[in-house]
Amino acid sequence: MNDSMRRVRRLGLLCLAVSAVCIGAARAAGPGAADEAAFLAENDRAMTRMMDGMSIKPGGDVDRDFVAMMVAHHQGAIDMAQSELRHGRNEQLRRIAQEIIVEQQQEIVAMRLALGEPLPAPAPAPDQPQPGSSAQDGGHEAHVAQATQGSHAMHGVAAMPHHHTSSTSTNSTMKESE
């Protein structure tokens, strides 16, 4: 295992340890912390899946190895953003979480396209009902679940630098609220 993979693994283990401490603290805090405990548990699972997915066996093709690790990384961000949508209350953070989902999906598609891999089947946007379902069937959770299946944004893939885009969006939103 090379040094960068060791660092990634150590960072993942550190994140898992911090998550475990936070979950314990949330459980000890009492009844008002139930939602936070669920959020932290979901994020712990997302981090574990992400770190497992990023721990690939090199296949001899740097580009494919890079995409395999980055898809796991981006899916982890999507999973964490979905948890924010399920449990978070801050509207500004919920909007940022929605942006993260769309942008990370776009980047996953862009990377797969760069390797010549086929696109996944299109799915309704997260804010559109699934065919054969109604808002009463699943409400918010159904909409959040649909976000990982794809979005209309996947068809016009323009891989934007997501960290810059998110910080720009955050800065403009913060200025609007002043």
C-alpha positions as CSV (number, residue, x, y, z in Angstrom):
1,M,0.0,0.0,0.0
2,N,1.5,3.3,-1.0
3,D,1.8,6.4,1.3
4,S,-1.2,8.2,-0.1
5,M,-3.5,5.2,0.4
6,R,-2.2,4.9,4.0
7,R,-3.0,8.6,4.6
8,V,-6.5,8.2,3.1
9,R,-7.1,5.1,5.3
10,R,-5.8,6.9,8.4
11,L,-8.0,9.9,7.7
12,G,-11.0,7.6,7.2
13,L,-10.3,5.8,10.5
14,L,-10.0,9.2,12.2
15,C,-13.3,10.2,10.8
16,L,-14.9,7.0,11.9
17,A,-13.5,7.5,15.5
18,V,-14.8,11.1,15.6
19,S,-18.2,9.9,14.3
20,A,-18.4,7.2,17.0
21,V,-17.6,9.7,19.8
22,C,-20.2,12.1,18.4
23,I,-22.9,9.3,18.2
24,G,-22.2,8.4,21.8
25,A,-22.4,12.0,22.9
26,A,-25.7,12.5,21.0
27,R,-27.2,9.4,22.6
28,A,-26.2,10.6,26.1
29,A,-27.7,14.1,25.5
30,G,-31.2,12.9,25.8
31,P,-34.5,12.8,23.8
32,G,-33.8,16.0,21.7
33,A,-30.7,14.3,20.3
34,A,-32.5,11.4,18.5
35,D,-32.5,13.2,15.1
36,E,-28.8,14.1,15.5
37,A,-27.9,10.5,16.5
38,A,-29.7,9.2,13.3
39,F,-27.8,11.8,11.3
40,L,-24.5,10.9,12.8
41,A,-25.1,7.1,12.3
42,E,-26.0,7.7,8.7
43,N,-22.8,9.7,8.2
44,D,-20.8,7.1,9.9
45,R,-22.2,4.4,7.5
46,A,-21.6,6.8,4.5
47,M,-17.9,7.4,5.6
48,T,-17.4,3.6,6.0
49,R,-18.8,2.8,2.6
50,M,-16.8,5.7,1.1
51,M,-13.5,4.6,2.6
52,D,-14.1,0.9,1.7
53,G,-14.9,2.0,-1.9
54,M,-11.8,4.1,-2.1
55,S,-9.6,1.2,-0.9
56,I,-9.2,-0.3,-4.4
57,K,-6.6,-2.8,-5.6
58,P,-4.6,-1.0,-8.3
59,G,-5.6,-2.4,-11.7
60,G,-2.7,-1.1,-13.8
61,D,-4.7,1.8,-15.3
62,V,-4.1,5.0,-13.4
63,D,-7.2,6.7,-15.0
64,R,-9.6,3.8,-14.1
65,D,-8.1,3.6,-10.6
66,F,-8.6,7.3,-10.1
67,V,-12.2,7.2,-11.3
68,A,-12.9,4.2,-9.1
69,M,-11.6,6.0,-6.0
70,M,-13.3,9.3,-6.9
71,V,-16.7,7.8,-7.7
72,A,-16.6,6.3,-4.1
73,H,-15.6,9.6,-2.7
74,H,-18.3,11.5,-4.6
75,Q,-20.9,9.0,-3.7
76,G,-19.9,9.5,0.0
77,A,-20.5,13.2,-0.4
78,I,-23.9,12.5,-2.0
79,D,-24.9,10.1,0.9
80,M,-23.8,12.7,3.5
81,A,-25.8,15.5,1.7
82,Q,-28.9,13.3,1.6
83,S,-28.5,12.8,5.3
84,E,-28.5,16.6,5.8
85,L,-31.7,16.8,3.7
86,R,-33.4,14.1,5.9
87,H,-32.3,15.6,9.2
88,G,-31.1,19.2,8.8
89,R,-33.3,22.2,9.4
90,N,-31.1,25.1,8.1
91,E,-32.5,26.1,4.7
92,Q,-29.1,27.5,3.5
93,L,-27.4,24.2,4.3
94,R,-30.2,22.2,2.8
95,R,-29.7,24.2,-0.5
96,I,-26.0,23.5,-0.4
97,A,-26.7,19.8,0.2
98,Q,-28.9,19.8,-2.9
99,E,-26.2,21.4,-4.9
100,I,-23.7,18.9,-3.6
101,I,-25.9,16.0,-4.8
102,V,-26.3,17.4,-8.3
103,E,-22.7,18.5,-8.7
104,Q,-21.2,15.2,-7.5
105,Q,-23.6,13.3,-9.8
106,Q,-22.4,15.4,-12.7
107,E,-18.8,14.8,-11.9
108,I,-19.3,11.0,-11.6
109,V,-21.0,11.0,-15.0
110,A,-18.2,13.2,-16.5
111,M,-15.5,10.9,-15.2
112,R,-17.3,7.8,-16.5
113,L,-17.8,9.4,-19.9
114,A,-14.1,10.3,-20.0
115,L,-13.3,6.6,-19.7
116,G,-15.9,5.7,-22.4
117,E,-18.2,4.0,-19.9
118,P,-22.0,4.0,-20.6
119,L,-24.3,6.5,-18.9
120,P,-26.8,5.2,-16.3
121,A,-30.4,5.2,-17.3
122,P,-32.0,8.6,-16.8
123,A,-34.2,9.0,-13.8
124,P,-36.6,11.8,-12.7
125,A,-35.0,14.8,-10.9
126,P,-35.0,14.6,-7.1
127,D,-37.9,17.1,-7.0
128,Q,-40.1,15.1,-9.4
129,P,-42.2,12.1,-8.3
130,Q,-41.2,8.6,-9.4
131,P,-43.5,7.1,-12.1
132,G,-46.3,5.3,-10.3
133,S,-45.8,7.1,-6.9
134,S,-47.2,10.1,-5.3
135,A,-45.8,12.6,-2.8
136,Q,-48.0,10.8,-0.2
137,D,-46.3,7.5,-0.8
138,G,-42.8,8.6,0.3
139,G,-42.8,12.3,0.8
140,H,-39.4,13.9,1.4
141,E,-37.6,10.6,1.8
142,A,-38.7,9.4,-1.6
143,H,-37.4,12.6,-3.2
144,V,-34.0,12.2,-1.4
145,A,-33.7,8.6,-2.4
146,Q,-34.3,9.5,-6.0
147,A,-31.4,11.9,-5.9
148,T,-28.9,9.1,-6.0
149,Q,-30.6,7.4,-9.0
150,G,-29.8,10.3,-11.3
151,S,-31.1,13.7,-12.2
152,H,-31.9,15.8,-15.2
153,A,-28.6,17.5,-14.7
154,M,-26.7,14.4,-15.8
155,H,-27.7,15.0,-19.4
156,G,-25.9,18.3,-19.7
157,V,-22.7,17.3,-18.0
158,A,-20.3,20.2,-17.4
159,A,-17.9,19.1,-14.7
160,M,-17.5,22.2,-12.6
161,P,-14.9,22.4,-9.9
162,H,-17.3,21.6,-7.1
163,H,-15.4,23.0,-4.1
164,H,-15.1,26.4,-5.8
165,T,-18.7,26.4,-7.0
166,S,-20.0,25.5,-3.6
167,S,-17.9,28.2,-1.8
168,T,-19.0,30.7,-4.4
169,S,-22.6,29.8,-3.9
170,T,-22.2,29.9,-0.1
171,N,-20.5,33.3,-0.2
172,S,-23.2,34.8,-2.4
173,T,-26.0,33.3,-0.2
174,M,-24.3,34.7,2.9
175,K,-24.1,38.1,1.3
176,E,-27.8,38.0,0.5
177,S,-28.6,37.3,4.1
178,E,-26.7,40.2,5.5
